[in-house]
Amino acid sequence: MKKITFLVITAFASVGAFAQFNQGRMLVGGSAEIRTMADKDKSGGTTVTNGNRTSLSLSPSFGYFIIDQLAVGAAIDMGLSKWNDKSGFDDDNTTTNIQLQPFVRYYLPMGIFFQGKFGLGTAKTTYDDDSRDNKYNTSSLALSAGYAIFLSDNVSLEPEFGYRTSKFKNTDSDTKNLNSGIFLRIGFQIYLGNK
């Protein structure tokens, strides 16, 4: 057991040796995310839970270390989700969305990071029966923790786990769609600039 503990500590320390998150460095990369969220509709004072929605999104991003260990930046999140209606209304639909998402990320020296991200954008839902399309203004907030696994001095693979809430407001009515839940994201970053 002592040998395994020693090996794990040594592995974390050696990975952390690559992790140089100095002021003036840049992050260029992106991530892919899969999430499952509870889906609710709110109209007036009534909230109805519809079920769960599974979504996939891709997010190219850019960040800049304003001080050691602290990076700020933005991502462009492009998402796709499919809703299979189980309520009996046969309301199957597909939603596409795009958001601009500013973020703040703080790294611990060993490569663990914590991130907050806020997003604003638009979305469109198309129903499978071609009866209508709905357009939305969207917002989201996500808090997460991850780990930068350095594959070389400047390239890292970054698994990330967190919680996200999203709001979709219909542009033609007062109806709001609220989603919240956990997500798993995998990122890839290139660290540019002087170490």
ZADREN-780783 format. One record per residue: x, y, z of N, C-alpha, C, O in turn; residue in one letter; chain; residue number from 1. Coordinates in steps of 0.1 Angstrom, whole numbers. Example, Ala and Ser with C-alpha at 12.3 -4.5 7.8 and 13.67 -1.06 7.14 Angstrom:
ZADREN-780783
      nX      nY      nZ     caX     caY     caZ      cX      cY      cZ      oX      oY      oZ   keba   palo   torpa
     132     -57      78     123     -45      78     132     -33      78     142     -33      85      A      A       1
     128     -22      71     137     -11      71     129       0      79     134      11      80      S      A       2
end
This chain:
ZADREN-780783
      nX      nY      nZ     caX     caY     caZ      cX      cY      cZ      oX      oY      oZ   keba   palo   torpa
       8     -12       0       0       0       0       9      13       0       5      22      -7      M      A       1
      20      12       8      29      24       8      35      26      -6      37      38      -9      K      A       2
      38      16     -13      44      17     -26      34      24     -36      38      33     -44      K      A       3
      21      20     -35      11      25     -44       9      40     -40       8      49     -49      I      A       4
       8      43     -28       7      57     -23      18      66     -28      16      77     -33      T      A       5
      30      61     -27      42      68     -31      42      70     -47      45      81     -51      F      A       6
      38      60     -54      37      61     -69      27      72     -73      29      79     -82      L      A       7
      15      72     -66       5      81     -69      10      96     -66       8     105     -75      V      A       8
      16      98     -55      21     111     -51      32     115     -61      32     127     -65      I      A       9
      41     106     -65      51     109     -75      46     113     -88      50     122     -95      T      A      10
      35     105     -93      29     108    -105      23     122    -105      24     130    -115      A      A      11
      15     126     -95      10     139     -94      20     150     -93      19     160    -100      F      A      12
      31     147     -86      42     157     -86      49     159     -99      52     170    -103      A      A      13
      51     148    -106      57     150    -119      49     156    -130      53     164    -138      S      A      14
      35     154    -129      26     161    -138      26     175    -134      26     184    -143      V      A      15
      26     178    -121      26     192    -117      38     200    -121      38     212    -122      G      A      16
      49     193    -123      62     199    -127      60     206    -141      66     216    -143      A      A      17
      51     201    -149      49     207    -162      40     219    -161      40     228    -169      F      A      18
      32     219    -150      21     229    -149      26     242    -145      28     246    -133      A      A      19
      29     250    -155      35     264    -152      24     274    -157      23     277    -169      Q      A      20
      16     279    -148       5     287    -151       9     302    -148       3     308    -139      F      A      21
      19     307    -155      24     320    -152      17     331    -159      11     330    -170      N      A      22
      17     343    -153      11     355    -159      17     357    -173      29     356    -175      Q      A      23
       8     361    -182      12     364    -196      11     352    -205      11     354    -217      G      A      24
       9     340    -200       7     328    -209      -7     328    -214     -16     334    -208      R      A      25
      -9     321    -225     -23     320    -231     -27     305    -232     -19     296    -233      M      A      26
     -40     303    -232     -46     290    -234     -54     291    -247     -62     300    -250      L      A      27
     -51     281    -255     -58     280    -268     -63     265    -269     -55     256    -268      V      A      28
     -76     263    -270     -80     249    -271     -95     248    -272    -102     256    -279      G      A      29
    -101     238    -265    -115     237    -265    -119     224    -257    -111     218    -251      G      A      30
    -132     221    -258    -137     210    -250    -150     204    -257    -156     211    -265      S      A      31
    -152     192    -253    -165     185    -257    -172     182    -244    -165     177    -234      A      A      32
    -185     183    -244    -193     181    -231    -205     172    -234    -212     175    -244      E      A      33
    -207     163    -225    -220     155    -225    -227     158    -212    -220     158    -202      I      A      34
    -240     162    -213    -247     164    -200    -261     159    -201    -267     158    -211      R      A      35
    -266     155    -189    -279     151    -187    -286     161    -177    -280     163    -167      T      A      36
    -297     166    -181    -303     177    -173    -318     174    -170    -325     169    -179      M      A      37
    -323     178    -159    -337     178    -156    -343     189    -164    -338     200    -164      A      A      38
    -354     187    -171    -360     197    -179    -374     201    -173    -382     193    -170      D      A      39
    -375     214    -172    -387     220    -166    -392     232    -174    -384     239    -180      K      A      40
    -405     234    -175    -411     245    -181    -418     254    -171    -424     249    -161      D      A      41
    -416     267    -173    -422     277    -163    -430     287    -171    -425     293    -180      K      A      42
    -442     289    -168    -451     299    -174    -459     305    -163    -467     298    -156      S      A      43
    -457     318    -161    -464     325    -150    -459     319    -137    -447     320    -134      G      A      44
    -468     314    -128    -463     309    -115    -463     294    -115    -461     288    -104      G      A      45
    -465     287    -126    -466     273    -127    -453     267    -133    -448     271    -143      T      A      46
    -447     257    -126    -436     249    -131    -439     235    -133    -445     229    -124      T      A      47
    -436     229    -145    -439     215    -148    -426     208    -151    -419     213    -160      V      A      48
    -424     197    -145    -412     189    -148    -415     179    -159    -425     171    -158      T      A      49
    -407     179    -170    -410     171    -182    -402     158    -183    -407     149    -189      N      A      50
    -390     158    -177    -382     146    -178    -367     150    -179    -364     161    -173      G      A      51
    -359     143    -186    -345     146    -188    -341     147    -203    -348     142    -211      N      A      52
    -331     156    -205    -326     158    -218    -311     155    -218    -304     160    -209      R      A      53
    -306     148    -228    -292     146    -229    -287     155    -241    -292     155    -252      T      A      54
    -275     162    -238    -270     172    -248    -255     169    -251    -248     164    -242      S      A      55
    -251     174    -262    -237     174    -266    -233     188    -270    -241     194    -278      L      A      56
    -222     192    -266    -217     206    -271    -202     206    -273    -195     198    -267      S      A      57
    -198     214    -282    -184     217    -285    -181     231    -283    -189     240    -286      L      A      58
    -169     234    -276    -166     248    -272    -151     251    -275    -143     248    -266      S      A      59
    -148     258    -286    -135     263    -288    -133     275    -278    -142     282    -275      P      A      60
    -121     277    -273    -119     287    -262    -105     293    -263     -96     288    -269      S      A      61
    -104     305    -257     -91     312    -256     -91     319    -242    -101     324    -237      F      A      62
     -79     318    -235     -78     324    -222     -64     330    -221     -55     328    -228      G      A      63
     -63     339    -211     -51     346    -208     -48     347    -193     -57     350    -185      Y      A      64
     -36     344    -188     -33     344    -174     -30     359    -170     -20     364    -174      F      A      65
     -39     365    -163     -38     379    -159     -28     380    -147     -21     390    -145      I      A      66
     -27     369    -139     -17     368    -129     -14     353    -128     -20     345    -134      I      A      67
      -3     349    -121       0     335    -119     -12     327    -114     -18     332    -104      D      A      68
     -15     316    -120     -25     307    -117     -40     311    -120     -49     303    -119      Q      A      69
     -42     324    -124     -55     329    -127     -57     333    -142     -50     342    -146      L      A      70
     -65     326    -149     -68     329    -163     -82     333    -165     -91     328    -159      A      A      71
     -84     343    -174     -97     347    -178     -98     345    -194     -88     346    -200      V      A      72
    -110     343    -199    -111     341    -213    -126     339    -217    -135     343    -210      G      A      73
    -128     333    -229    -141     331    -234    -141     319    -243    -131     315    -249      A      A      74
    -153     313    -243    -155     301    -252    -168     304    -261    -176     312    -257      A      A      75
    -168     298    -272    -181     298    -280    -186     284    -279    -181     274    -285      I      A      76
    -198     283    -272    -204     269    -270    -214     267    -281    -224     275    -282      D      A      77
    -213     256    -288    -222     252    -298    -228     238    -294    -221     229    -293      M      A      78
    -242     238    -292    -248     226    -286    -259     221    -295    -265     227    -303      G      A      79
    -262     208    -293    -272     200    -299    -279     191    -289    -271     184    -282      L      A      80
    -292     191    -288    -298     182    -279    -311     176    -285    -317     183    -294      S      A      81
    -315     164    -281    -327     158    -287    -336     154    -275    -332     148    -265      K      A      82
    -348     158    -276    -358     155    -266    -368     145    -272    -374     147    -282      W      A      83
    -369     133    -265    -378     123    -268    -390     124    -258    -388     120    -247      N      A      84
    -401     129    -262    -412     132    -253    -418     118    -248    -422     110    -256      D      A      85
    -418     117    -235    -424     105    -229    -438     108    -222    -443      99    -216      K      A      86
    -443     120    -224    -455     124    -217    -468     121    -225    -479     122    -220      S      A      87
    -466     115    -237    -478     112    -245    -482     122    -254    -492     120    -262      G      A      88
    -476     134    -255    -480     145    -264    -473     144    -277    -475     152    -286      F      A      89
    -464     134    -279    -456     132    -291    -450     145    -296    -451     150    -307      D      A      90
    -442     151    -287    -436     164    -289    -421     163    -291    -413     171    -286      D      A      91
    -416     152    -298    -402     151    -300    -396     163    -307    -402     168    -316      D      A      92
    -384     167    -303    -378     179    -309    -363     179    -308    -357     171    -300      N      A      93
    -357     187    -316    -342     189    -316    -339     204    -313    -346     213    -319      T      A      94
    -330     207    -304    -326     221    -301    -312     223    -305    -303     215    -301      T      A      95
    -309     234    -312    -295     238    -314    -293     251    -308    -302     260    -307      T      A      96
    -281     254    -302    -279     266    -296    -264     271    -297    -255     262    -299      N      A      97
    -262     284    -296    -248     289    -296    -248     300    -285    -257     308    -284      I      A      98
    -237     300    -277    -235     310    -267    -221     315    -266    -211     307    -269      Q      A      99
    -219     327    -262    -206     333    -259    -205     331    -244    -214     336    -236      L      A     100
    -194     325    -239    -193     321    -225    -179     326    -219    -169     319    -220      Q      A     101
    -179     338    -213    -167     343    -206    -165     333    -194    -174     328    -188      P      A     102
    -152     331    -191    -149     323    -179    -137     328    -171    -129     337    -176      F      A     103
    -136     323    -159    -125     326    -150    -121     312    -145    -129     304    -141      V      A     104
    -108     310    -145    -102     297    -141     -90     299    -132     -81     307    -135      R      A     105
     -90     292    -121     -79     293    -111     -73     279    -110     -79     269    -107      Y      A     106
     -59     279    -111     -52     266    -110     -44     265     -97     -39     275     -92      Y      A     107
     -45     253     -91     -36     250     -80     -23     246     -87     -23     241     -98      L      A     108
     -11     247     -80       2     243     -86       3     229     -92      10     227    -101      P      A     109
      -5     219     -86      -4     206     -91     -13     203    -103     -13     192    -108      M      A     110
     -19     213    -109     -27     211    -121     -42     210    -119     -50     210    -129      G      A     111
     -47     210    -107     -61     210    -104     -66     224    -106     -60     234    -102      I      A     112
     -78     226    -113     -83     239    -115     -98     240    -111    -105     229    -111      F      A     113
    -103     252    -109    -117     255    -106    -121     266    -116    -114     275    -118      F      A     114
    -133     264    -121    -137     273    -132    -152     278    -130    -160     270    -126      Q      A     115
    -154     290    -133    -168     296    -134    -170     301    -147    -161     308    -153      G      A     116
    -182     298    -153    -185     303    -167    -199     308    -168    -208     301    -162      K      A     117
    -201     319    -174    -214     325    -177    -216     326    -192    -207     330    -199      F      A     118
    -228     323    -196    -231     324    -211    -243     331    -215    -253     330    -207      G      A     119
    -243     337    -226    -255     344    -232    -255     340    -247    -245     339    -254      L      A     120
    -267     337    -252    -268     333    -266    -282     331    -271    -292     337    -266      G      A     121
    -284     323    -282    -297     321    -288    -298     306    -291    -288     298    -291      T      A     122
    -310     301    -292    -313     287    -295    -326     286    -304    -334     295    -305      A      A     123
    -327     275    -311    -339     272    -319    -343     257    -317    -334     248    -318      K      A     124
    -356     255    -314    -361     242    -313    -370     239    -325    -379     246    -328      T      A     125
    -367     227    -331    -375     223    -343    -382     210    -339    -376     201    -334      T      A     126
    -395     210    -341    -403     198    -337    -404     188    -348    -405     192    -360      Y      A     127
    -403     175    -345    -402     165    -355    -414     164    -364    -414     160    -375      D      A     128
    -426     168    -359    -438     168    -367    -440     180    -376    -450     182    -382      D      A     129
    -429     189    -377    -429     201    -385    -440     211    -382    -444     219    -390      D      A     130
    -446     210    -369    -457     219    -366    -452     233    -363    -460     242    -365      S      A     131
    -440     234    -358    -436     248    -354    -421     248    -351    -415     237    -349      R      A     132
    -415     260    -351    -402     262    -346    -403     272    -335    -411     282    -336      D      A     133
    -395     271    -324    -394     281    -314    -380     287    -313    -370     279    -314      N      A     134
    -379     300    -311    -366     306    -309    -365     312    -295    -375     316    -289      K      A     135
    -353     311    -290    -351     315    -276    -339     324    -274    -329     323    -282      Y      A     136
    -339     332    -263    -327     339    -258    -323     330    -246    -331     325    -238      N      A     137
    -310     327    -246    -305     318    -236    -294     324    -226    -288     334    -230      T      A     138
    -294     318    -214    -283     322    -205    -279     309    -197    -287     300    -196      S      A     139
    -267     309    -192    -263     297    -184    -252     301    -174    -246     311    -176      S      A     140
    -251     293    -164    -240     294    -154    -235     281    -151    -243     271    -148      L      A     141
    -222     279    -151    -216     266    -148    -204     268    -138    -196     277    -140      A      A     142
    -203     259    -128    -192     258    -119    -186     244    -120    -194     234    -120      L      A     143
    -173     243    -120    -167     230    -122    -153     230    -116    -147     240    -113      S      A     144
    -148     217    -116    -134     214    -111    -128     205    -121    -135     196    -127      A      A     145
    -115     206    -124    -109     197    -134     -94     195    -130     -89     200    -120      G      A     146
     -88     188    -139     -73     185    -137     -66     186    -151     -71     180    -161      Y      A     147
     -55     193    -151     -47     194    -164     -37     183    -164     -27     183    -156      A      A     148
     -39     173    -172     -29     162    -174     -20     166    -186     -24     165    -197      I      A     149
      -8     170    -182       1     175    -193       7     163    -200      14     154    -195      F      A     150
       5     163    -214      11     153    -223      25     158    -227      33     149    -231      L      A     151
      28     171    -227      41     176    -230      42     189    -222      33     192    -214      S      A     152
      52     197    -224      54     210    -216      43     219    -219      39     228    -210      D      A     153
      36     219    -231      27     229    -235      13     224    -238       4     232    -241      N      A     154
      11     211    -238      -2     205    -242      -8     197    -230      -1     188    -224      V      A     155
     -21     199    -228     -27     191    -217     -41     186    -221     -48     192    -229      S      A     156
     -45     175    -215     -58     169    -216     -65     173    -203     -59     171    -192      L      A     157
     -77     178    -203     -83     183    -191     -97     178    -188    -107     184    -193      E      A     158
     -99     167    -181    -112     162    -177    -118     172    -167    -110     178    -158      P      A     159
    -131     174    -167    -137     184    -159    -151     179    -155    -158     173    -163      E      A     160
    -155     181    -143    -168     177    -137    -175     189    -131    -168     197    -123      F      A     161
    -187     191    -133    -194     203    -127    -209     203    -127    -215     193    -131      G      A     162
    -215     214    -124    -229     216    -123    -232     228    -132    -225     239    -131      Y      A     163
    -243     227    -140    -247     238    -149    -262     240    -148    -270     231    -147      R      A     164
    -266     253    -149    -280     257    -150    -281     265    -163    -272     273    -166      T      A     165
    -292     263    -170    -295     270    -182    -309     275    -183    -318     269    -177      S      A     166
    -312     287    -189    -325     292    -191    -327     296    -205    -319     302    -211      K      A     167
    -338     291    -211    -342     294    -224    -355     302    -224    -365     297    -219      F      A     168
    -355     315    -228    -367     323    -228    -373     324    -242    -366     329    -251      K      A     169
    -385     320    -244    -391     320    -258    -392     335    -262    -397     343    -254      N      A     170
    -388     338    -274    -388     352    -279    -403     356    -282    -405     368    -284      T      A     171
    -412     347    -284    -426     350    -287    -436     349    -276    -448     352    -278      D      A     172
    -431     346    -264    -440     344    -253    -433     346    -239    -420     348    -240      S      A     173
    -440     345    -228    -433     346    -215    -428     332    -210    -423     331    -199      D      A     174
    -429     322    -219    -425     308    -214    -410     307    -213    -403     312    -221      T      A     175
    -406     301    -202    -392     299    -199    -389     284    -197    -397     277    -191      K      A     176
    -378     279    -203    -374     265    -201    -362     265    -192    -352     272    -196      N      A     177
    -362     258    -181    -351     258    -171    -345     244    -171    -352     234    -170      L      A     178
    -332     243    -172    -325     231    -172    -314     232    -161    -308     242    -160      N      A     179
    -311     221    -154    -300     221    -144    -295     207    -143    -303     197    -144      S      A     180
    -282     205    -140    -277     192    -138    -262     191    -139    -256     202    -141      G      A     181
    -257     179    -137    -242     177    -137    -237     175    -151    -245     171    -160      I      A     182
    -225     177    -154    -219     175    -167    -205     169    -165    -198     171    -155      F      A     183
    -200     162    -176    -187     158    -177    -181     163    -190    -187     161    -200      L      A     184
    -170     170    -189    -164     177    -201    -150     172    -202    -143     170    -192      R      A     185
    -145     171    -214    -131     168    -216    -126     179    -225    -131     182    -236      I      A     186
    -115     185    -221    -109     196    -228     -95     193    -233     -88     183    -228      G      A     187
     -90     201    -242     -77     199    -247     -71     214    -248     -78     222    -255      F      A     188
     -60     216    -242     -54     230    -242     -40     230    -247     -32     221    -244      Q      A     189
     -36     241    -253     -22     244    -257     -19     256    -249     -26     266    -250      I      A     190
      -8     256    -241      -3     267    -233       8     274    -241      18     268    -244      Y      A     191
       5     287    -245      15     294    -253      21     305    -244      15     310    -234      L      A     192
      33     310    -248      40     321    -241      51     316    -232      53     303    -231      G      A     193
      58     325    -226      69     321    -217      65     315    -204      54     318    -199      N      A     194
      72     305    -200      70     298    -187      75     306    -176      73     302    -164      K      A     195
end
